[in-house]
Amino acid sequence: MDIIEKQFKFKENNTNIKTEFFAGLTTFFTMSYLFILSPKILEQAGLNFNVTLTITCLLVFIGSILMGLIANKPYAVAPFLGETAFISYTLVNSMGFSIKTAFAAILISGLLLLLLTIFNVRTFIINQIPQTIKLAFCTGLGFFFIFIALKDIGIVNFTKNSIPIETGNFLSLNVLLGLFCFILIIYLAQKNTKAAVLISILVTTLIGIIIGDVQIPDKIFSLPANYTSSILQTDFRGLLDKNFLPMIFVIFILVNIDTAGAIVGLSYKANFLDKDGNIMDLKKTMIADSISVILAPIMGTTTPGAYIDSMTGISAGGRTGFTAIIVGILFLTGLIFTPIISIIPSYAYAPALLYVGILMSSVITKIDFEDITEFATAIFIITAMIFTYNIGTGIICGFIVYPILKLLCNQKEKTNIITWIMFFISILYFAVYPY
């Protein structure tokens, strides 16, 4: 026990093994939808659901262990659903490229990210990004979570008409139980119950079972699928296709922006900042997530990184890498308990995302609303994230708007070489993006 406490610096972080364990458990249950969603999306690209499920669990296990041991941060590592959807629906289904070629591009991106991290380029870039854009990252992720949660609960629904969303049925079971779960989380959190999110998820799932909406599975255990045939299924020759070359750039930018944006968002909300306002242990965190990005396509899945759902564990008191390790171990054991875990309904886990979104969006109060160039950039980033339904696109929009506003409003001294480099890279990104 003493070895664990010293390894993860419990006293320095004002935590203990019990708190870290339940924080990991909370993050795990909040992320349980990955058991279904990530493999389902990749199934559209021609991959086997059961094989991808096994790979996803193994990647979360390895990535979270790396994050816990290398960076000592409570960030679970998992594939980003946004990039998974982009690769599956856009690159493979719409544009006709091979998933193996996409894996090759992700592998190259991961290797570049690792090199940039080792030579301190990524950390330098993040430290040079204006404070307003960083705060907008965090706030935008919060509102993005809120939007996803409202959709998953059923409060809003997507349509195929000119109006993108419509009001859901507030008398439906999904909405009523979702609102119950959300109110229970807030009530328990206000009472300083550290396991507020976890308790609420379990109670709501139990209610679903009692009223017959959630079916108890026929079996508790399941054997994981054999995934060895998916290892090293990368097609580097496909990268030479002139039509795919622009996609290498798009994938690299998305990988870089999404992984960095998640780390910034989590770090700012968890207050993992030094006295100068820079993110603590940033290089170690990025080394851990870069290694995970390299491993993902080798194993047979898409880009992973520090997962925003980790905020639920942080809100439950998780402060060290032990929380991430617990998440990793639970995902590994989840391979054989998939039938039980997969019964958790959306109205039980989505309110946790809603709660986390509210917590993350609170940093909006730190944005300078006295300077219109600052808050206009922030609001543009936040709304672009939500209404494009793409975190990376929203962030990239901010890199374009910010330096232009500062230049036109005689505040060019608030820009730097990095903001202008990101400006030109973002312009190029939109020029080659597969609309």
C-alpha positions as semicolon CSV with decimal commas, in nm:
position;residue;x (nm);y (nm);z (nm)
1;M;0,000;0,000;0,000
2;D;0,280;0,243;0,087
3;I;0,447;0,169;-0,246
4;I;0,127;0,264;-0,433
5;E;0,084;0,584;-0,230
6;K;0,443;0,689;-0,298
7;Q;0,429;0,593;-0,665
8;F;0,119;0,804;-0,730
9;K;0,191;1,077;-0,472
10;F;-0,142;1,053;-0,293
11;K;-0,046;1,292;-0,011
12;E;0,085;1,558;-0,249
13;N;-0,241;1,540;-0,442
14;N;-0,461;1,532;-0,133
15;T;-0,623;1,200;-0,217
16;N;-0,623;0,834;-0,111
17;I;-0,656;0,489;-0,263
18;K;-1,030;0,459;-0,186
19;T;-1,112;0,790;-0,354
20;E;-0,896;0,704;-0,656
21;F;-1,060;0,363;-0,692
22;F;-1,414;0,499;-0,690
23;A;-1,309;0,781;-0,925
24;G;-1,184;0,516;-1,169
25;L;-1,505;0,320;-1,128
26;T;-1,705;0,635;-1,204
27;T;-1,508;0,710;-1,520
28;F;-1,542;0,348;-1,629
29;F;-1,921;0,342;-1,600
30;T;-1,949;0,679;-1,774
31;M;-1,738;0,545;-2,062
32;S;-1,928;0,217;-2,082
33;Y;-2,103;0,327;-2,401
34;L;-1,771;0,268;-2,581
35;F;-1,840;-0,105;-2,554
36;I;-2,114;-0,051;-2,810
37;L;-2,058;0,276;-2,998
38;S;-1,694;0,254;-3,107
39;P;-1,719;-0,102;-3,252
40;K;-2,057;-0,017;-3,411
41;I;-1,910;0,283;-3,596
42;L;-1,611;0,082;-3,719
43;E;-1,846;-0,197;-3,824
44;Q;-1,969;0,047;-4,092
45;A;-1,614;0,046;-4,232
46;G;-1,623;-0,332;-4,271
47;L;-1,457;-0,433;-3,943
48;N;-1,591;-0,714;-3,726
49;F;-1,787;-0,586;-3,424
50;N;-1,663;-0,845;-3,172
51;V;-1,300;-0,814;-3,284
52;T;-1,314;-0,433;-3,262
53;L;-1,474;-0,456;-2,918
54;T;-1,181;-0,666;-2,797
55;I;-0,928;-0,425;-2,951
56;T;-1,104;-0,122;-2,796
57;C;-1,092;-0,276;-2,449
58;L;-0,725;-0,371;-2,486
59;L;-0,634;-0,023;-2,613
60;V;-0,814;0,149;-2,324
61;F;-0,631;-0,084;-2,086
62;I;-0,284;-0,022;-2,233
63;G;-0,334;0,351;-2,296
64;S;-0,476;0,421;-1,950
65;I;-0,197;0,224;-1,782
66;L;0,061;0,427;-1,980
67;M;-0,110;0,753;-1,882
68;G;-0,120;0,651;-1,517
69;L;0,242;0,537;-1,497
70;I;0,409;0,794;-1,724
71;A;0,213;1,112;-1,647
72;N;0,040;1,022;-1,317
73;K;-0,279;1,187;-1,440
74;P;-0,636;1,056;-1,393
75;Y;-0,705;1,053;-1,768
76;A;-0,842;0,739;-1,924
77;V;-0,725;0,687;-2,284
78;A;-0,971;0,570;-2,548
79;P;-1,052;0,610;-2,921
80;F;-1,217;0,943;-3,007
81;L;-1,564;0,879;-3,148
82;G;-1,550;1,192;-3,366
83;E;-1,243;1,076;-3,554
84;T;-1,371;0,720;-3,564
85;A;-1,688;0,847;-3,733
86;F;-1,489;1,068;-3,973
87;I;-1,274;0,776;-4,086
88;S;-1,558;0,526;-4,105
89;Y;-1,832;0,738;-4,263
90;T;-1,635;0,997;-4,463
91;L;-1,305;0,839;-4,569
92;V;-1,424;0,480;-4,612
93;N;-1,796;0,494;-4,694
94;S;-1,824;0,830;-4,874
95;M;-1,482;0,861;-5,040
96;G;-1,411;0,493;-5,090
97;F;-1,067;0,476;-4,927
98;S;-0,948;0,165;-4,745
99;I;-0,961;0,155;-4,366
100;K;-0,611;0,006;-4,382
101;T;-0,483;0,320;-4,557
102;A;-0,645;0,533;-4,286
103;F;-0,469;0,319;-4,022
104;A;-0,136;0,383;-4,198
105;A;-0,199;0,760;-4,189
106;I;-0,284;0,744;-3,816
107;L;0,033;0,545;-3,748
108;I;0,248;0,807;-3,925
109;S;0,064;1,083;-3,736
110;G;0,133;0,909;-3,406
111;L;0,504;0,873;-3,482
112;L;0,524;1,243;-3,576
113;L;0,339;1,341;-3,258
114;L;0,581;1,140;-3,047
115;L;0,884;1,302;-3,214
116;L;0,733;1,650;-3,176
117;T;0,666;1,575;-2,809
118;I;1,015;1,438;-2,737
119;F;1,171;1,750;-2,890
120;N;0,931;1,975;-2,691
121;V;0,760;2,115;-3,002
122;R;0,408;2,016;-2,895
123;T;0,450;2,150;-2,542
124;F;0,594;2,475;-2,678
125;I;0,299;2,515;-2,916
126;I;0,039;2,454;-2,644
127;N;0,208;2,694;-2,403
128;Q;0,208;2,961;-2,677
129;I;-0,163;2,924;-2,757
130;P;-0,352;3,230;-2,622
131;Q;-0,529;3,179;-2,289
132;T;-0,868;3,268;-2,438
133;I;-0,845;2,989;-2,695
134;K;-0,747;2,738;-2,425
135;L;-1,042;2,845;-2,208
136;A;-1,269;2,820;-2,512
137;F;-1,137;2,463;-2,570
138;C;-1,253;2,365;-2,223
139;T;-1,584;2,552;-2,236
140;G;-1,660;2,426;-2,586
141;L;-1,596;2,067;-2,482
142;G;-1,836;2,124;-2,194
143;F;-2,115;2,251;-2,419
144;F;-2,039;1,975;-2,669
145;F;-2,091;1,722;-2,389
146;I;-2,416;1,891;-2,291
147;F;-2,540;1,869;-2,650
148;I;-2,450;1,500;-2,678
149;A;-2,614;1,428;-2,344
150;L;-2,939;1,605;-2,442
151;K;-2,945;1,397;-2,762
152;D;-2,874;1,067;-2,585
153;I;-3,137;1,135;-2,318
154;G;-3,389;1,225;-2,589
155;I;-3,449;1,590;-2,495
156;V;-3,342;1,684;-2,851
157;N;-3,350;1,468;-3,162
158;F;-3,171;1,499;-3,494
159;T;-3,386;1,534;-3,804
160;K;-3,325;1,501;-4,177
161;N;-3,512;1,825;-4,245
162;S;-3,379;2,179;-4,279
163;I;-3,416;2,220;-3,903
164;P;-3,125;2,013;-3,765
165;I;-3,282;1,925;-3,430
166;E;-3,630;1,899;-3,283
167;T;-3,774;1,883;-2,933
168;G;-3,790;1,534;-2,791
169;N;-4,082;1,377;-2,608
170;F;-4,053;1,498;-2,248
171;L;-4,303;1,236;-2,135
172;S;-4,096;0,947;-2,274
173;L;-3,932;0,703;-2,037
174;N;-3,584;0,794;-2,162
175;V;-3,629;1,164;-2,087
176;L;-3,800;1,115;-1,750
177;L;-3,538;0,871;-1,622
178;G;-3,259;1,078;-1,774
179;L;-3,381;1,389;-1,590
180;F;-3,419;1,185;-1,271
181;C;-3,059;1,065;-1,300
182;F;-2,932;1,417;-1,367
183;I;-3,121;1,565;-1,070
184;L;-2,994;1,284;-0,848
185;I;-2,634;1,357;-0,954
186;I;-2,673;1,727;-0,873
187;Y;-2,841;1,651;-0,539
188;L;-2,571;1,405;-0,431
189;A;-2,291;1,631;-0,557
190;Q;-2,436;1,921;-0,357
191;K;-2,423;1,694;-0,053
192;N;-2,052;1,636;-0,128
193;T;-2,107;1,269;-0,212
194;K;-1,788;1,176;-0,399
195;A;-1,954;0,881;-0,574
196;A;-2,250;1,096;-0,687
197;V;-2,217;1,009;-1,056
198;L;-2,153;0,639;-1,001
199;I;-2,441;0,601;-0,756
200;S;-2,680;0,781;-0,990
201;I;-2,582;0,564;-1,289
202;L;-2,632;0,242;-1,089
203;V;-2,961;0,355;-0,929
204;T;-3,108;0,462;-1,263
205;T;-3,000;0,137;-1,430
206;L;-3,159;-0,058;-1,143
207;I;-3,486;0,134;-1,191
208;G;-3,472;0,045;-1,559
209;I;-3,437;-0,323;-1,467
210;I;-3,722;-0,309;-1,211
211;I;-3,971;-0,150;-1,453
212;G;-3,871;-0,392;-1,729
213;D;-3,710;-0,143;-1,967
214;V;-3,360;-0,286;-1,918
215;Q;-3,332;-0,657;-1,983
216;I;-3,099;-0,868;-1,771
217;P;-2,875;-1,057;-2,015
218;D;-2,900;-1,434;-2,058
219;K;-2,536;-1,474;-1,963
220;I;-2,294;-1,283;-1,741
221;F;-1,969;-1,384;-1,907
222;S;-1,849;-1,377;-2,266
223;L;-1,518;-1,478;-2,419
224;P;-1,329;-1,202;-2,603
225;A;-1,292;-1,243;-2,979
226;N;-0,958;-1,336;-3,135
227;Y;-0,810;-1,012;-3,266
228;T;-0,467;-1,132;-3,386
229;S;-0,570;-1,117;-3,752
230;S;-0,627;-0,740;-3,714
231;I;-0,272;-0,662;-3,603
232;L;-0,061;-0,457;-3,845
233;Q;-0,336;-0,426;-4,105
234;T;-0,193;-0,102;-4,247
235;D;-0,165;-0,017;-4,615
236;F;0,120;0,230;-4,670
237;R;0,099;0,196;-5,049
238;G;-0,245;0,351;-5,036
239;L;-0,090;0,668;-4,897
240;L;0,071;0,729;-5,237
241;D;-0,272;0,770;-5,397
242;K;-0,281;1,135;-5,508
243;N;-0,642;1,158;-5,392
244;F;-0,549;1,039;-5,043
245;L;-0,246;1,265;-4,994
246;P;-0,454;1,561;-4,867
247;M;-0,623;1,322;-4,622
248;I;-0,287;1,249;-4,456
249;F;-0,269;1,617;-4,364
250;V;-0,633;1,624;-4,247
251;I;-0,584;1,317;-4,028
252;F;-0,259;1,454;-3,880
253;I;-0,421;1,787;-3,792
254;L;-0,728;1,616;-3,642
255;V;-0,507;1,382;-3,437
256;N;-0,297;1,673;-3,312
257;I;-0,588;1,907;-3,237
258;D;-0,815;1,647;-3,075
259;T;-0,547;1,501;-2,848
260;A;-0,415;1,843;-2,747
261;G;-0,764;1,989;-2,704
262;A;-0,869;1,708;-2,471
263;I;-0,557;1,745;-2,255
264;V;-0,600;2,122;-2,236
265;G;-0,969;2,093;-2,148
266;L;-0,914;1,836;-1,874
267;S;-0,609;2,013;-1,731
268;Y;-0,780;2,350;-1,707
269;K;-1,093;2,214;-1,540
270;A;-0,894;1,992;-1,302
271;N;-0,664;2,290;-1,231
272;F;-0,348;2,095;-1,315
273;L;-0,170;2,425;-1,376
274;D;0,151;2,571;-1,236
275;K;0,189;2,925;-1,096
276;D;0,248;3,061;-1,448
277;G;-0,074;2,905;-1,578
278;N;0,101;2,635;-1,781
279;I;-0,017;2,274;-1,775
280;M;0,179;2,056;-1,534
281;D;0,348;1,738;-1,663
282;L;0,234;1,829;-2,016
283;K;0,523;1,652;-2,190
284;K;0,471;1,329;-1,995
285;T;0,098;1,340;-2,069
286;M;0,162;1,389;-2,438
287;I;0,421;1,113;-2,453
288;A;0,165;0,873;-2,306
289;D;-0,106;0,972;-2,552
290;S;0,137;0,972;-2,850
291;I;0,237;0,612;-2,775
292;S;-0,132;0,520;-2,762
293;V;-0,190;0,684;-3,102
294;I;0,093;0,469;-3,245
295;L;-0,046;0,150;-3,091
296;A;-0,407;0,204;-3,206
297;P;-0,364;0,148;-3,584
298;I;-0,116;-0,133;-3,518
299;M;-0,385;-0,309;-3,314
300;G;-0,663;-0,222;-3,558
301;T;-0,856;0,082;-3,437
302;T;-0,863;0,460;-3,467
303;T;-0,707;0,759;-3,290
304;P;-0,715;0,751;-2,908
305;G;-0,623;1,016;-2,653
306;A;-0,700;1,148;-2,306
307;Y;-1,076;1,094;-2,288
308;I;-1,295;1,384;-2,185
309;D;-1,524;1,148;-1,991
310;S;-1,236;1,128;-1,741
311;M;-1,380;1,450;-1,599
312;T;-1,647;1,243;-1,423
313;G;-1,373;1,061;-1,230
314;I;-1,196;1,389;-1,158
315;S;-1,521;1,533;-1,024
316;A;-1,542;1,224;-0,800
317;G;-1,203;1,312;-0,649
318;G;-0,959;1,140;-0,886
319;R;-0,629;1,330;-0,890
320;T;-0,362;1,078;-0,988
321;G;-0,272;0,813;-1,242
322;F;-0,412;0,543;-1,014
323;T;-0,760;0,650;-1,131
324;A;-0,657;0,593;-1,494
325;I;-0,509;0,254;-1,409
326;I;-0,833;0,146;-1,242
327;V;-1,023;0,242;-1,558
328;G;-0,779;0,041;-1,769
329;I;-0,809;-0,268;-1,550
330;L;-1,189;-0,245;-1,548
331;F;-1,198;-0,225;-1,929
332;L;-0,977;-0,532;-1,946
333;T;-1,200;-0,729;-1,710
334;G;-1,496;-0,584;-1,901
335;L;-1,397;-0,812;-2,189
336;I;-1,558;-1,104;-2,011
337;F;-1,839;-0,903;-1,845
338;T;-1,953;-0,727;-2,163
339;P;-2,312;-0,867;-2,146
340;I;-2,364;-0,704;-1,804
341;I;-2,190;-0,373;-1,878
342;S;-2,364;-0,327;-2,212
343;I;-2,710;-0,314;-2,048
344;I;-2,642;0,031;-1,899
345;P;-2,897;0,249;-2,084
346;S;-2,827;0,588;-2,240
347;Y;-3,054;0,759;-1,986
348;A;-2,819;0,635;-1,711
349;Y;-2,482;0,741;-1,855
350;A;-2,586;1,048;-2,061
351;P;-2,680;1,253;-1,749
352;A;-2,322;1,199;-1,630
353;L;-2,201;1,361;-1,952
354;L;-2,449;1,644;-1,896
355;Y;-2,312;1,698;-1,546
356;V;-1,953;1,693;-1,668
357;G;-2,040;1,935;-1,947
358;I;-2,181;2,181;-1,696
359;L;-1,869;2,154;-1,480
360;M;-1,636;2,208;-1,776
361;S;-1,831;2,500;-1,920
362;S;-1,795;2,692;-1,593
363;V;-1,448;2,814;-1,699
364;I;-1,624;3,052;-1,936
365;T;-1,625;3,299;-1,645
366;K;-1,245;3,329;-1,681
367;I;-1,272;3,466;-2,036
368;D;-1,222;3,842;-2,073
369;F;-1,570;3,969;-2,166
370;E;-1,451;4,329;-2,161
371;D;-1,250;4,274;-2,480
372;I;-1,479;4,186;-2,771
373;T;-1,192;4,027;-2,967
374;E;-1,140;3,783;-2,683
375;F;-1,495;3,677;-2,609
376;A;-1,601;3,685;-2,976
377;T;-1,324;3,433;-3,054
378;A;-1,425;3,220;-2,757
379;I;-1,795;3,217;-2,843
380;F;-1,715;3,140;-3,207
381;I;-1,503;2,839;-3,106
382;I;-1,770;2,713;-2,865
383;T;-2,059;2,743;-3,110
384;A;-1,856;2,603;-3,401
385;M;-1,773;2,295;-3,194
386;I;-2,140;2,234;-3,117
387;F;-2,309;2,319;-3,446
388;T;-2,054;2,146;-3,671
389;Y;-2,073;1,852;-3,429
390;N;-1,695;1,836;-3,458
391;I;-1,454;1,934;-3,179
392;G;-1,151;1,960;-3,408
393;T;-1,329;2,182;-3,659
394;G;-1,443;2,419;-3,384
395;I;-1,092;2,457;-3,246
396;I;-0,944;2,514;-3,592
397;C;-1,202;2,788;-3,656
398;G;-1,065;2,969;-3,350
399;F;-0,710;2,960;-3,484
400;I;-0,834;3,146;-3,793
401;V;-1,053;3,408;-3,625
402;Y;-0,827;3,506;-3,333
403;P;-0,522;3,648;-3,518
404;I;-0,740;3,824;-3,777
405;L;-0,939;4,003;-3,505
406;K;-0,623;4,099;-3,316
407;L;-0,461;4,234;-3,632
408;L;-0,765;4,438;-3,738
409;C;-0,825;4,575;-3,388
410;N;-0,465;4,696;-3,340
411;Q;-0,378;4,422;-3,089
412;K;-0,123;4,234;-3,298
413;E;0,115;4,235;-2,998
414;K;-0,117;3,974;-2,843
415;T;-0,038;3,733;-3,124
416;N;0,283;3,535;-3,167
417;I;0,455;3,321;-3,425
418;I;0,258;3,012;-3,313
419;T;-0,081;3,179;-3,356
420;W;0,011;3,275;-3,713
421;I;0,155;2,932;-3,794
422;M;-0,168;2,773;-3,667
423;F;-0,364;3,029;-3,872
424;F;-0,201;2,922;-4,200
425;I;-0,221;2,551;-4,111
426;S;-0,593;2,592;-4,034
427;I;-0,653;2,767;-4,368
428;L;-0,477;2,478;-4,543
429;Y;-0,683;2,229;-4,343
430;F;-1,011;2,373;-4,472
431;A;-0,868;2,392;-4,824
432;V;-0,812;2,016;-4,842
433;Y;-1,094;1,895;-4,613
434;P;-1,323;1,640;-4,789
435;Y;-1,652;1,832;-4,783
